[in-house]
């Protein structure tokens, strides 16, 4: 079976941008003659045949947007998707989901190829994809409108998020005000922008309270239950364990509570636990989890509204790339940090 040659393949072979290939294919005037000849030669050599039904070439809309994700938290994705679908339904748009691997060496090629075949009118990027400068540049070069969520991204496309650092600072302050001085922190996945912001907020609150951040009590997690459980078991299976653990998301915090139950430690009596996101899981475990309520569904809805506005205004070329919508967060103080 023959492999279809994409615009990305042509751009790589000609050592030019995807946008330049698009201009040559569309016979636009603002391309240097030498560059045009080089691109045309590569097109002929690779037998590249543009998809004339694609939105970028035919000027038509598919009335579909894409949502790209590589998220270890199913709850986050489900809530985000619900908000996006709500915004799509208001204007009779459809939604196409695409899981991709952030660490894939061929990430940009695979995404552009998918965009070409699905012909979506715009795309939403979730963490950690929204932090990839190369991916966002490739999407912009392909002429596809893009909005990122839960991150500012590289600052070149519109974004919807909360103040992650301030939210973590306030949660840490809550633990300090509850009498805790030995506070552990479980970092989120290192590829996520939010992970650094949440840790920075923790450090800031500790410094403001003149408390030392014990590096032995700062551990690397991966936003999943298993990493929270493992770190919780390691931290709590000692006589000098911390009195509170702040995990960077609810899944890891639930893992810590599970570990505490297995070790027969009372929560919050012997160990207080806090999370982040306010997913349904935070209210389903016992005791219920103290957490930061991030309005994930509303983030999805707002990001989709922003993307649809960008599509209506002509896409990437006319988008206000400085637009960052920052939504409110809320501390939800529950049984894991205070007796119910």
C-alpha positions as CSV (number, residue, x, y, z in Angstrom):
1,X,0.0,0.0,0.0
2,X,1.5,3.3,-1.1
3,X,2.2,5.9,1.7
4,X,0.5,9.3,1.0
5,X,3.0,12.1,0.8
6,X,2.0,15.1,2.9
7,X,2.8,18.8,2.9
8,X,5.1,18.2,5.8
9,X,7.2,15.7,3.7
10,X,7.5,18.3,1.0
11,X,8.6,21.1,3.4
12,X,11.2,18.8,4.9
13,X,12.6,17.7,1.6
14,X,12.8,21.3,0.3
15,X,14.1,22.7,3.6
16,X,11.3,25.3,3.7
17,X,8.3,26.0,6.0
18,X,4.9,24.3,5.5
19,X,3.5,27.8,4.9
20,X,5.9,28.3,1.9
21,X,4.8,25.0,0.4
22,X,1.2,26.1,0.8
23,X,1.9,29.4,-1.0
24,X,3.6,27.6,-3.9
25,X,0.7,25.1,-4.2
26,X,-1.8,28.0,-4.1
27,X,0.3,30.0,-6.7
28,X,0.7,33.0,-4.4
29,X,3.0,35.8,-5.6
30,X,5.1,36.4,-2.5
31,X,7.5,33.5,-3.0
32,X,11.0,33.9,-4.4
33,X,11.4,32.4,-7.9
34,X,14.3,30.2,-6.8
35,X,12.3,28.9,-3.7
36,X,9.3,28.3,-5.9
37,X,11.3,26.2,-8.4
38,X,12.9,24.2,-5.6
39,X,9.5,23.4,-4.0
40,X,8.0,22.5,-7.3
41,X,10.9,20.2,-8.1
42,X,10.4,18.4,-4.7
43,X,6.6,18.2,-5.4
44,X,7.3,16.5,-8.7
45,X,10.0,14.2,-7.3
46,X,7.8,13.0,-4.4
47,X,4.6,12.9,-6.5
48,X,2.9,15.1,-4.0
49,X,-0.8,15.6,-4.8
50,X,-2.6,18.2,-2.6
51,X,-6.0,17.2,-1.2
52,X,-8.2,19.7,-3.1
53,X,-11.1,19.2,-0.8
54,X,-9.1,20.4,2.2
55,X,-10.3,23.6,3.8
56,X,-7.0,25.4,3.3
57,X,-7.0,24.8,-0.5
58,X,-10.7,24.9,-1.3
59,X,-11.7,27.6,1.1
60,X,-14.5,25.5,2.6
61,X,-15.3,24.8,6.2
62,X,-15.8,21.3,7.7
63,X,-17.7,22.6,10.8
64,X,-15.4,20.4,12.9
65,X,-12.8,21.3,15.4
66,X,-10.1,19.0,16.8
67,X,-9.1,18.3,20.4
68,X,-5.6,16.9,20.7
69,X,-4.6,15.3,24.0
70,X,-1.9,13.3,25.8
71,X,-3.4,13.3,29.4
72,X,-2.9,10.7,32.1
73,X,-6.1,12.0,33.9
74,X,-9.3,10.6,32.3
75,X,-11.4,12.9,34.5
76,X,-9.7,16.0,33.4
77,X,-10.2,15.1,29.7
78,X,-13.8,14.1,30.3
79,X,-14.7,17.4,31.9
80,X,-12.8,19.4,29.3
81,X,-14.5,17.6,26.5
82,X,-17.9,18.2,28.0
83,X,-17.3,22.0,28.0
84,X,-16.0,21.9,24.4
85,X,-19.0,19.9,23.2
86,X,-21.4,22.3,24.9
87,X,-19.8,25.2,23.0
88,X,-19.8,23.2,19.7
89,X,-23.4,22.3,20.0
90,X,-24.4,25.9,20.3
91,X,-23.2,26.6,16.7
92,X,-23.7,23.1,15.2
93,X,-20.0,22.2,15.1
94,X,-18.7,18.7,15.6
95,X,-15.7,17.5,17.6
96,X,-12.9,15.2,16.5
97,X,-10.7,13.7,19.3
98,X,-7.1,12.7,18.7
99,X,-4.7,11.1,21.2
100,X,-1.1,11.7,20.5
101,X,2.2,11.1,22.4
102,X,4.0,14.2,23.4
103,X,7.4,12.5,23.3
104,X,6.9,11.1,19.8
105,X,9.7,12.2,17.5
106,X,7.2,12.4,14.6
107,X,4.6,14.4,16.6
108,X,4.5,17.4,14.3
109,X,4.3,15.3,11.1
110,X,1.6,13.0,12.5
111,X,-0.5,15.9,13.7
112,X,-0.3,17.9,10.5
113,X,-1.1,14.7,8.5
114,X,-4.2,14.2,10.8
115,X,-5.3,17.8,10.3
116,X,-5.0,17.4,6.6
117,X,-7.1,14.3,6.4
118,X,-9.8,15.4,8.9
119,X,-9.9,18.9,7.6
120,X,-10.9,20.4,10.9
121,X,-11.4,24.2,11.0
122,X,-9.4,24.7,14.2
123,X,-7.7,22.8,17.0
124,X,-7.5,22.8,20.8
125,X,-4.3,21.7,22.5
126,X,-4.2,20.3,26.0
127,X,-1.3,19.8,28.4
128,X,1.5,19.0,27.7
129,X,1.0,19.4,23.9
130,X,0.2,23.1,24.4
131,X,3.8,23.7,25.6
132,X,5.4,22.4,22.4
133,X,6.6,25.4,20.4
134,X,7.4,23.2,17.4
135,X,3.9,21.7,17.3
136,X,2.2,25.1,17.6
137,X,4.5,26.6,14.9
138,X,3.7,23.7,12.6
139,X,-0.1,24.1,13.2
140,X,0.1,27.8,12.6
141,X,2.2,27.3,9.4
142,X,-0.5,24.9,8.2
143,X,-2.9,27.8,8.5
144,X,-5.1,26.1,11.2
145,X,-6.4,28.3,14.1
146,X,-5.2,27.1,17.5
147,X,-6.1,27.7,21.1
148,X,-4.3,26.2,24.1
149,X,-5.8,25.3,27.5
150,X,-4.4,25.2,31.1
151,X,-1.2,26.9,29.9
152,X,0.0,30.1,28.2
153,X,1.8,27.9,25.7
154,X,4.7,29.7,24.0
155,X,2.7,32.9,24.0
156,X,2.0,32.9,20.3
157,X,-1.6,31.6,20.4
158,X,-4.7,32.4,22.5
159,X,-5.0,30.6,25.8
160,X,-7.5,29.8,28.6
161,X,-6.2,28.9,32.1
162,X,-6.3,29.7,35.8
163,X,-3.5,31.2,37.9
164,X,-1.9,27.9,38.8
165,X,0.9,29.4,41.0
166,X,-1.5,31.5,43.1
167,X,-3.9,28.6,43.6
168,X,-1.1,26.4,44.9
169,X,0.2,29.3,47.1
170,X,-3.2,29.6,48.7
171,X,-3.6,25.9,49.2
172,X,-0.2,25.8,50.9
173,X,-1.2,28.7,53.1
174,X,-4.3,26.7,54.2
175,X,-2.1,23.9,55.3
176,X,0.3,26.2,57.2
177,X,-2.6,28.0,58.8
178,X,-3.9,24.6,59.9
179,X,-0.8,24.2,62.0
180,X,1.4,22.2,59.6
181,X,5.1,22.9,59.3
182,X,6.5,19.7,57.8
183,X,4.7,19.7,54.4
184,X,5.6,17.4,51.6
185,X,4.9,18.2,47.9
186,X,4.4,15.8,45.0
187,X,5.2,17.4,41.7
188,X,3.1,16.8,38.6
189,X,4.4,15.4,35.3
190,X,7.6,17.2,34.3
191,X,6.4,17.9,30.8
192,X,3.4,20.0,32.0
193,X,3.7,23.8,32.4
194,X,1.2,23.6,35.3
195,X,3.6,21.3,37.3
196,X,6.2,24.0,37.6
197,X,3.6,26.7,38.4
198,X,2.1,24.7,41.2
199,X,5.5,23.9,42.7
200,X,6.5,27.5,42.5
201,X,3.3,28.5,44.4
202,X,4.1,26.0,47.1
203,X,7.6,27.3,47.5
204,X,6.5,30.9,47.6
205,X,4.0,30.2,50.4
206,X,6.6,28.3,52.4
207,X,9.1,31.1,52.0
208,X,6.5,33.7,53.0
209,X,5.9,31.7,56.2
210,X,9.6,31.5,56.9
211,X,9.5,27.7,56.5
212,X,12.2,25.6,54.9
213,X,11.3,23.5,51.8
214,X,12.8,20.1,52.7
215,X,14.1,18.7,49.4
216,X,13.7,15.2,50.8
217,X,9.9,15.9,51.0
218,X,9.7,17.0,47.4
219,X,9.0,14.1,45.1
220,X,8.4,13.7,41.4
221,X,5.0,12.4,40.4
222,X,3.3,11.9,37.1
223,X,-0.3,13.0,37.6
224,X,-1.5,9.4,38.1
225,X,-2.9,7.4,41.0
226,X,0.0,4.9,41.0
227,X,2.8,7.5,41.4
228,X,0.8,9.2,44.3
229,X,0.3,5.8,46.0
230,X,4.0,4.8,45.6
231,X,5.3,8.2,46.9
232,X,2.7,8.1,49.7
233,X,3.9,4.7,50.9
234,X,7.5,5.7,50.8
235,X,6.9,9.0,52.7
236,X,4.5,7.6,55.3
237,X,6.2,4.4,56.1
238,X,8.6,6.1,58.5
239,X,8.4,7.4,62.1
240,X,9.3,11.0,61.0
241,X,6.8,11.4,58.2
242,X,5.5,14.8,57.3
243,X,2.2,16.0,58.8
244,X,0.8,17.1,55.5
245,X,1.2,16.2,51.8
246,X,0.2,18.5,49.0
247,X,-0.1,16.6,45.7
248,X,-0.2,18.4,42.4
249,X,-3.5,16.8,41.3
250,X,-6.4,14.8,42.7
251,X,-5.4,11.4,41.3
252,X,-2.0,11.5,43.1
253,X,-3.7,12.8,46.3
254,X,-6.1,9.9,46.2
255,X,-3.1,7.6,45.9
256,X,-1.6,9.2,49.0
257,X,-4.9,8.6,51.0
258,X,-5.0,5.0,49.8
259,X,-1.4,4.5,51.1
260,X,-2.3,6.2,54.4
261,X,-5.3,3.8,54.8
262,X,-3.1,0.8,54.1
263,X,-0.6,2.0,56.7
264,X,-3.5,2.5,59.2
265,X,-2.8,6.2,59.5
266,X,-5.8,8.5,60.2
267,X,-6.6,11.2,57.7
268,X,-6.4,14.1,58.6
269,X,-5.4,13.2,62.2
270,X,-2.0,11.8,61.4
271,X,-1.6,13.1,57.9
272,X,-3.4,15.8,56.1
273,X,-3.7,15.6,52.3
274,X,-4.5,18.2,49.6
275,X,-4.9,17.9,45.9
276,X,-5.7,20.0,42.8
277,X,-8.4,20.1,40.2
278,X,-11.6,19.1,42.1
279,X,-12.4,16.1,39.9
280,X,-15.3,13.9,40.8
281,X,-12.8,11.5,42.5
282,X,-12.1,14.2,45.1
283,X,-15.7,13.8,46.4
284,X,-15.9,10.0,46.0
285,X,-13.0,9.0,48.2
286,X,-13.0,9.0,52.1
287,X,-12.4,11.3,53.6
288,X,-13.3,13.7,50.8
289,X,-10.4,15.6,49.4
290,X,-9.3,19.1,50.1
291,X,-8.5,20.5,46.7
292,X,-8.3,23.5,44.3
293,X,-11.4,23.7,42.2
294,X,-10.3,24.4,38.6
295,X,-13.3,25.0,36.4
296,X,-12.2,22.5,33.8
297,X,-15.5,22.3,32.0
298,X,-15.7,26.0,31.7
299,X,-12.1,26.2,30.5
300,X,-13.1,23.8,27.7
301,X,-16.2,25.9,26.8
302,X,-14.3,29.2,26.9
303,X,-11.4,27.8,24.8
304,X,-13.8,26.5,22.2
305,X,-15.6,29.8,22.1
306,X,-12.3,31.5,21.6
307,X,-11.3,29.1,18.8
308,X,-14.7,29.5,17.0
309,X,-14.3,33.3,17.1
310,X,-10.8,32.9,15.7
311,X,-12.2,30.7,12.9
312,X,-14.9,33.3,12.1
313,X,-12.3,36.1,12.1
314,X,-10.1,34.4,9.5
315,X,-8.0,32.0,11.6
316,X,-4.3,32.3,12.6
317,X,-3.5,35.3,10.6
318,X,-6.1,37.5,12.3
319,X,-6.1,36.0,15.8
320,X,-5.1,38.1,18.8
321,X,-2.2,36.0,19.9
322,X,-1.9,37.9,23.2
323,X,-5.3,36.9,24.4
324,X,-5.1,35.0,27.7
325,X,-8.4,34.4,29.5
326,X,-7.7,33.7,33.2
327,X,-10.6,32.0,35.0
328,X,-11.2,32.0,38.8
329,X,-10.3,29.1,41.0
330,X,-11.6,28.1,44.5
331,X,-10.2,26.3,47.5
332,X,-12.5,23.4,48.5
333,X,-11.7,22.6,52.1
334,X,-12.8,19.1,53.0
335,X,-12.2,16.2,55.3
336,X,-8.7,15.3,54.2
337,X,-7.2,18.4,55.8
338,X,-9.9,19.2,58.5
339,X,-12.1,17.0,60.5
340,X,-15.6,16.6,59.0
